[in-house]
Amino acid sequence: MTSLAMWREDLSVITLSDPQDPLPAWRKLGWPAEGARHLSGGFATRSDRARWAAKLDRAVTESDRSVLLIASGLSCFAVGWWAKLSPANYAARVAGALLFAPGEAREDLRGRFAAPRIAMPFSSLVIDDAIDEKDAELQRIASDWGSGLVRTRERSAPAGGSWRQAQRLFRRFTTAVVEHDVQRARALRGFGAGE
């Protein structure tokens, strides 16, 4: 996993979307349409997916900073697939991922990105609408990816948001995870010392 020291710098934002998704979910927050790099995948065939993965490999390795991946819908599953199957040195350049609305991806298309049920090698956060019918499914998806889960109420934000907002959200999330892990480690160490 990427070290905390790397998160102090600005992150290079790479956005990923499904070409059939007219409005990526992050746009509802008023964030820009695209990051420093944008990949829109055609995921119909194996060769389409391989080309998309090669483009993401190139975008990540050519970045001069740590990368924050921001994906929407079906591209969230593509990120999960890429993260678990790409060389470790590629994924190590990724500080984390914000994965918007994976529950909106069609079930029949998700299988194209079947990957081992292991956590992604970087921090990730699944962000989706708070709809009770989708709760168990979203918890399973987040668990499969080793992601945190944030449920939102759909609302439209004014245009003019920035990627700094995305980076602050990601940093708040990762800081909270690290603090929680440190508290758990201290509690376990204290528990073990008393025996």
GUDRENTI-859984 format. One record per residue (C-alpha): residue number from 1; residue in one letter; x, y, z. Coordinates in Angstrom, 2 decimals. Layout:
BEGIN
NUM,A,X,Y,Z
...
//
This chain:
BEGIN
1,M,0.00,0.00,0.00
2,T,1.20,3.53,-0.75
3,S,2.84,5.34,2.15
4,L,1.10,8.22,3.90
5,A,3.98,10.57,3.05
6,M,3.01,10.39,-0.62
7,W,-0.50,11.69,0.12
8,R,0.79,15.07,1.25
9,E,1.45,16.06,-2.33
10,D,-1.19,16.86,-4.90
11,L,-2.35,13.73,-6.61
12,S,-2.61,13.20,-10.33
13,V,-6.29,12.54,-11.03
14,I,-7.15,9.92,-13.65
15,T,-10.87,9.64,-14.41
16,L,-12.41,6.52,-15.90
17,S,-15.87,6.13,-17.32
18,D,-18.04,3.87,-19.39
19,P,-18.80,5.48,-22.78
20,Q,-22.44,4.44,-22.35
21,D,-22.68,6.52,-19.16
22,P,-23.62,10.04,-20.32
23,L,-22.95,11.66,-16.94
24,P,-20.30,10.11,-14.67
25,A,-21.53,10.11,-11.07
26,W,-18.77,12.44,-9.81
27,R,-20.25,15.21,-11.98
28,K,-23.18,15.35,-9.52
29,L,-20.68,16.82,-7.04
30,G,-19.82,19.58,-9.46
31,W,-16.35,18.17,-10.07
32,P,-14.68,18.62,-13.47
33,A,-15.71,16.32,-16.30
34,E,-12.24,14.81,-16.56
35,G,-9.02,14.55,-14.58
36,A,-5.48,15.21,-15.79
37,R,-6.01,12.06,-17.88
38,H,-9.31,10.48,-18.84
39,L,-9.98,6.97,-20.09
40,S,-13.29,5.94,-21.49
41,G,-13.28,2.24,-22.16
42,G,-15.01,0.10,-24.64
43,F,-15.46,-3.09,-22.67
44,A,-17.30,-5.31,-25.15
45,T,-14.50,-7.72,-26.03
46,R,-11.41,-9.15,-24.39
47,S,-9.20,-7.13,-26.70
48,D,-11.12,-3.95,-25.76
49,R,-10.45,-4.66,-22.09
50,A,-6.78,-5.42,-22.77
51,R,-6.38,-2.13,-24.68
52,W,-8.10,-0.25,-21.86
53,A,-5.81,-1.88,-19.26
54,A,-2.73,-0.98,-21.34
55,K,-3.93,2.64,-21.52
56,L,-4.41,2.72,-17.76
57,D,-0.97,1.14,-17.25
58,R,0.54,3.88,-19.40
59,A,-1.41,6.70,-17.70
60,V,-0.36,5.51,-14.24
61,T,3.29,4.89,-15.07
62,E,3.66,8.18,-16.96
63,S,2.23,10.21,-14.09
64,D,4.78,12.39,-12.29
65,R,2.89,12.08,-9.00
66,S,0.92,9.52,-7.04
67,V,-2.39,8.77,-8.74
68,L,-5.98,9.07,-7.54
69,L,-8.32,7.01,-9.73
70,I,-11.90,8.25,-10.00
71,A,-14.31,5.85,-11.69
72,S,-18.04,5.62,-12.32
73,G,-20.41,2.73,-12.96
74,L,-18.94,-0.19,-14.91
75,S,-15.47,1.39,-14.91
76,C,-15.36,0.76,-11.12
77,F,-15.34,-2.97,-11.88
78,A,-12.67,-2.37,-14.52
79,V,-10.50,-0.62,-11.91
80,G,-10.96,-3.53,-9.49
81,W,-9.99,-6.00,-12.20
82,W,-6.96,-3.92,-13.26
83,A,-5.76,-3.39,-9.67
84,K,-5.80,-7.08,-8.84
85,L,-4.22,-8.34,-12.06
86,S,-1.66,-5.64,-12.95
87,P,1.99,-5.75,-11.90
88,A,2.51,-4.63,-8.30
89,N,4.81,-1.78,-9.32
90,Y,1.99,-0.23,-11.40
91,A,-0.59,-0.46,-8.63
92,A,1.97,0.88,-6.13
93,R,1.85,4.24,-7.94
94,V,-1.85,4.55,-7.09
95,A,-2.58,6.30,-3.79
96,G,-6.21,5.25,-3.99
97,A,-9.53,5.23,-5.79
98,L,-12.93,6.85,-5.44
99,L,-15.45,4.46,-7.01
100,F,-18.78,6.11,-7.77
101,A,-22.05,4.26,-8.32
102,P,-20.83,0.73,-9.03
103,G,-24.37,-0.43,-8.20
104,E,-25.57,1.27,-11.39
105,A,-23.47,-1.01,-13.61
106,R,-25.48,-3.70,-15.36
107,E,-25.13,-7.11,-13.71
108,D,-24.58,-8.88,-17.03
109,L,-21.57,-6.62,-17.84
110,R,-19.88,-6.88,-14.43
111,G,-18.78,-10.44,-15.13
112,R,-16.43,-9.18,-17.83
113,F,-14.21,-7.98,-14.99
114,A,-14.18,-11.11,-12.85
115,A,-11.14,-11.02,-10.57
116,P,-10.01,-12.73,-7.38
117,R,-11.94,-11.65,-4.28
118,I,-8.99,-9.95,-2.63
119,A,-8.64,-6.35,-1.58
120,M,-7.25,-3.85,-4.03
121,P,-3.61,-3.04,-3.28
122,F,-4.48,0.59,-2.47
123,S,-7.10,2.41,-0.43
124,S,-10.48,2.77,-2.07
125,L,-13.85,4.21,-1.27
126,V,-17.16,3.12,-2.82
127,I,-19.60,6.03,-3.05
128,D,-23.19,5.26,-4.02
129,D,-26.74,6.41,-3.40
130,A,-28.33,5.39,-0.12
131,I,-31.00,3.05,-1.44
132,D,-32.00,0.32,0.97
133,E,-32.60,-2.23,-1.81
134,K,-28.96,-1.91,-2.88
135,D,-27.41,-1.99,0.61
136,A,-26.42,-5.68,0.75
137,E,-25.09,-5.57,-2.80
138,L,-22.98,-2.45,-2.09
139,Q,-21.61,-3.97,1.10
140,R,-20.59,-7.09,-0.84
141,I,-18.94,-5.03,-3.60
142,A,-17.05,-2.87,-1.07
143,S,-16.00,-5.98,0.86
144,D,-14.77,-7.75,-2.30
145,W,-12.63,-4.70,-3.14
146,G,-11.46,-4.02,0.43
147,S,-13.10,-0.61,0.15
148,G,-14.78,1.73,2.56
149,L,-18.43,2.47,1.78
150,V,-20.14,5.86,1.78
151,R,-23.83,6.12,1.05
152,T,-25.07,9.45,-0.27
153,R,-28.35,11.08,-0.98
154,E,-28.43,12.08,-4.63
155,R,-28.20,15.81,-4.98
156,S,-26.92,18.09,-7.62
157,A,-24.05,20.42,-6.84
158,P,-23.24,23.62,-8.69
159,A,-20.55,23.48,-11.35
160,G,-17.14,24.77,-10.42
161,G,-16.06,22.11,-7.95
162,S,-12.47,21.04,-8.16
163,W,-10.31,17.97,-7.89
164,R,-9.01,19.42,-4.62
165,Q,-12.41,18.45,-3.15
166,A,-11.87,14.86,-4.34
167,Q,-8.39,14.82,-2.86
168,R,-9.65,16.19,0.49
169,L,-12.38,13.53,0.59
170,F,-9.83,10.81,-0.12
171,R,-7.38,12.15,2.48
172,R,-10.09,12.38,5.16
173,F,-11.10,8.80,4.45
174,T,-7.56,7.40,4.49
175,T,-6.61,9.36,7.60
176,A,-9.65,7.95,9.42
177,V,-8.73,4.40,8.34
178,V,-5.14,4.81,9.52
179,E,-6.24,6.32,12.86
180,H,-8.67,3.43,13.37
181,D,-5.94,0.87,12.59
182,V,-3.51,2.58,15.00
183,Q,-6.15,2.55,17.76
184,R,-6.81,-1.15,17.12
185,A,-3.09,-1.94,17.23
186,R,-2.69,-0.02,20.51
187,A,-5.67,-1.82,22.01
188,L,-4.30,-5.20,20.96
189,R,-0.85,-4.36,22.26
190,G,-2.35,-3.20,25.58
191,F,-4.45,-6.34,25.78
192,G,-1.43,-8.57,25.11
193,A,0.79,-6.72,27.63
194,G,-1.62,-7.42,30.50
195,E,-1.37,-11.18,30.16
//
